[in-house]
Amino acid sequence: MKKIVALFLSVLLVLSVSVLFVSAEEAKDSVDVHVTIIDEKSEFAVAYKTVTVTDIDKDGAFTVNDTLYAAHEQFYQGGAKAGYATELTQWGLSLKKLWGVANGGSYGYLVNNAFAWSMTDPVKADDYVVAFIYTDTKNFSDVYTYFEPQYIEEESTSIGVELTMMMTGFDKDGKPYAEPVPGAEITLDGSTFKVVTNAEGKASFYYGEGNPNGYEKLISAQVKDMRIVPPICILKSIGKGKATPDQAPTDAPAVIDEPTQAEAAAATEAATEAPASKDESTKDSASKDSAATSSSATPKTGDSTHLYLWLMITLLSLFGAVGTVVIYKKRYEK
């Protein structure tokens, strides 16, 4: 009889743990992913936006396909039905239409700035997915580039910015690589900015608009004699701070051309002492060095009511099992 009771308790414990794990997975019915989509004109159709991703194809996972579908549903006029399509090919699930453009499959898509193997590659909360349309549909010479960090948010209206521009691709053996981009000219909301990346791909400048209500700017870059997929960094002031005393608010941004000048050194020091910026992308094979996110990127995990219910059932089952053992023990002793 003792063996039967012990076996019963063991089975009950295993079932209880399994129920908890299943319930936790069921509760997570969506994740928040950051998305950028670049159109056929090499312009930002979706610029680092947070998208709530669900398992639209019911394959039990959140994937690149789910993410791009959700992005079109949220941002494309007419939704995913009008602007997005996939098809099964000999390489698996492939893109057929991106942002309303069907060009025979000339698209690129990455997860955390690393090229994905397929549209079914998994994504998780706070991942960064970017998809672009090749402008060179013959030789596919478009070079993918990105910034580190890709998101900066501070309370101050004057912000010290330090960026590193990287480009990624594949070598002659087909292995992915990432290296800095020198000589890239920084742009702000599409306008040229008098800052150029150095030999290490780094650029430093100080931006202060002096708007007490805050602002949001899109930083990108252009490279002479190179066809690039433009990088992106969102610069956001939430408007609760004030400009530093030595940087009076102006309508035009305060820029630094050469980091070696005395002014550049002062700006770099100020940027170092400022609160750390928030980078909403995660580490990947390209050696990203920041994975902090803004508070707006908190992943949604769904309704937790079922989890509490299963936990209560499990606890009641355990109490019942313990009670059974106690009653049996007393009867056995008599």
N, C-alpha and C positions, 0 to 999 in steps of 0.2 A: 504493500500500500504506500509505503514511504517513497518508493521509486516512482509510482504513478503521480503522486503529489509533486515531486521534484520536477518530473518531466512536464507536468501541466504548468508549473510556474515558469520554467525555461521558455516554453512556447509562448506563454503570455507576454513575457518580457520582450522577446524578439518581435512579436506582432506589434507591441506598443511602440517600439523604436521605429519600426517600418512605417507605421501610421503617421508618426511625427514627421519623418522625412518626406513622405508623399504629400502630406498636408502643406508643408513649407514650400514645396515645388509648385503645388497647385495655386498657392496664394500669390506667387510671382507671375502674374499674367502679362506684365509689360516691363520694359526697361527704357530708360532715357539715354539716347545716343546723340552725339553732336555730328551734324552733317553739313558738308559743303558740296555744292554742285556747280560745275563750270561749263558754260554752254559752248556752242560751236564758234562763237566770236571771242572765246577766251575771256569771257566776263562772268562775274559771280551771279548766278541765278539764285542760289541759296548760299548765304555767307555765314558759315559757322552757327547754325541754328540748332536748338535742342528739339529733338523729335521723339515722341513717345512711340515705341516700337512694340507691336504685338506679333504673335505667330500667325500671320495671315494665311500661310499655306498648310498649317496644321501638321508640320513635320516634327514637332516636339522641340524646336530650337529657335532662337532668335538669330537671324542671318542677315547677310548683306542685302539679299533680295527683300526681306521684310523691311529693312531700314529704308531702302530707296523707294519702295512702294509707299511707305508711310510718309516720306518726305514729299512725294508727289501729291499724295492725298491732301497734305496740309498746305502746300505752297504753290502747286501748279494749278492754273485756271482750268477747271474741268476735271481735276483730280487725276488719279493714277490711270483711270480708264482712257483718258485723253492723251496723257503725256508719257506713259511708261508701259513697256511691254517686255516680256522675256519669252524664250523658246528653248525647247530641249534640242541639243545638237550632239554631235559625236564627242564634244568636250563637256557635256553635261548641260546644266541650266546656264543659258547665255543671254546677254542683253540684246534686245531687238530694237528698243526705242528708249532714248533717254532725253528728258526735257523736251519732248515733242519731236525729236530728231531721229529718224531712222536712216542710218548711213551704212548699213551692211555689217555692223558689228565693230566699228572703229571707236571703241570706248576704253577707258581705263578706270579701275576702281581699287581703292586701297583701304586698309584698316589700320589705324594708328600709323599712317604714313609708310606702310609696307604693302606692296602689291599683294592683293588677295589671290588665292589659287582659283577660286570659283565663286559664283554668286551664292553658294550655300555655305561659305565660310561663316563660322559663328561670330556673334558680337555679344558684348556684355555691357552692363551699365557703365556710362561715362566713356565708352569707346568713341573714337573719331573715325567717321567714314566719309571719304571724299570720292566723287565720281566725276569724270570729265569726258568731253567729246574731243577727239583728236582733230586738230585743225589741218594736220598733214595726214590725209587718209591713204597716201601711197607708201611713203617711207616711214611713217610713224615716228618722226623725228622730235615730237613734242617731249620736252624734258620736264619731269615732275619735280617741283620745288616746294619747300615748306619752311616755315619759321619755327624757331624755338625761342621763346614760348609762342603759343598761338592765341593766347587770351590773357589780357592784363586788365585787372580791375582794381581801382583804388578810390578812396574817398576824396583825396586831394584833387583840385581842379588843374594842378600842374603836376605832371607825371614824368619821371625819368624813365626812359625806355632803352633797354638793351636787347638787341635781337641778334640771332645767328641764322643766316640763310643757308639751307642745305638743299642739295639735289640728290635724287636717287635714280638708280637704273640697274642694268644688268651688264656684267662684264662679258668677255668673249667666251667664257666657260658657262655662262648662264647664271652666275651667282649674283645675288643682289648686293649693291654697295650704296653708301651714302658719303658725300663729301661736301665741304663748304663751297659757297658760290662767291667769288670775289668780283668786285666791280659792278655789283647790282645797284641800280638807283632806286631808292625808296620812294614810294608814292603814298599819298594820304588822300583817301576818298577819291582816287583816280587822278589827282594832280601830282605833278612831280615835286619832289621834296629834296632840298639840297643836302642830302646825306647819301653816301655811297659805302657799300660794304668793303671792308679791308681784305687782306690776303687770307684771313681766317674766316671770312664770311660774316664778320661782326659789324654791327652798326649801332651807334649810341647817339641819342638826342634827347632833348627836353621839350615836352609839349605842354603848353599852358594856355588854355582858352579863356580861363577866368569866368566861366559860366557857373553861377552858384547852383543852378539846377542840374548840373552835370552834362555829359555828352557821351556819344559813342562814335568812334572813328574806325574806318577800315584801312589798315596798313597793308600794302602789297609792295611789289617791286617789278622792275623791268630790266632786262639784260640786253645790251646791244649785241647784235649779230647772233642771238640765240633764241630759238623758239621754245618758250617755257610755258608750262602750266603754272599760272601765277600763285605765289604763296599768299597766306592770309594770316593776319593777327588782328584781333579785335581789341581796341584800346577803349576802355570804358571808365569814365569818372561818374560816381554815383552822386556827386555834388554836395557832400556833407562837409568837405574840408575847405581849406583856403589855400590860395597860392602862397608859396614860400616867400619870405620877406625879400629875398634877393632876386625873385623872379616876378616882376610886376605883370599882372594879367594884361594881355594884348589880344587884338583880333587876329593877328598873324602868329603862327607857332614860332617858338624860339628854337633854332636848329644849330647843330654843331657839325661842321663839315669834316674836320680832322680830329680824331680822338687824341692825337698827340699834343694838341694845343692846350694852353693853360685853362681855357674855358671848358674844353672837353673834359679835362681832368676833374674840374670842379663839378661838372654835370654828372660824371660817372660816380664821384663820391656821394653826391646827393642821391643818386639812384640807388646806390648800395645801402644808404641809411634809410631809404624809404621802405614802407611795408612791402613784404614779398608779394610779387604779382602772382596771379592765379592762372595756371596753365591747365586748360580743360582737356588736354590730350594725355594719353598714357604712354608708358615706355614701350618701345618696340625694337625691332632689329636695327633701326637707324639710330639707336642710342639717344632717345629723348631723355632730357634730364629734369623734367618736371611733370608731375601728375596731379597737382592740386587742382580742384575745381571750385567754381563759384557756387554759392548756396542755391542758386536757381537750378543747378544740375542734379539735385537730389533725386535718385531713381524712385519711380513709383513701383511699389511692390504689391499693389492690389489690396483687397479686403482681407484682413487678418482674422475675421470672425471665426472662420472654419478652423483655423489653427488653434484658437482658444478652446473651441468645442472639443476637438480631438484630444487636446491636452487634458481637459476635464474628464473625458471618458477614460483615458489611460490611467489617470490617478484613481478614479473610482474602481477600475478593474484591479489595480494593484492592491487597494484597500480590501477589496473582496477576496483576493487571493490570500492575503495575509490572514484575514479573518477565518478563511477555510482551514488554513494550516493550524491556527490556534485551537479552533474547535476540535479538529481531528486529534491534535496532540493531547488535549484534556481527556477526550473519550478513550484514547489509546492507553493513557496512564491509568484510568479507572479500570 
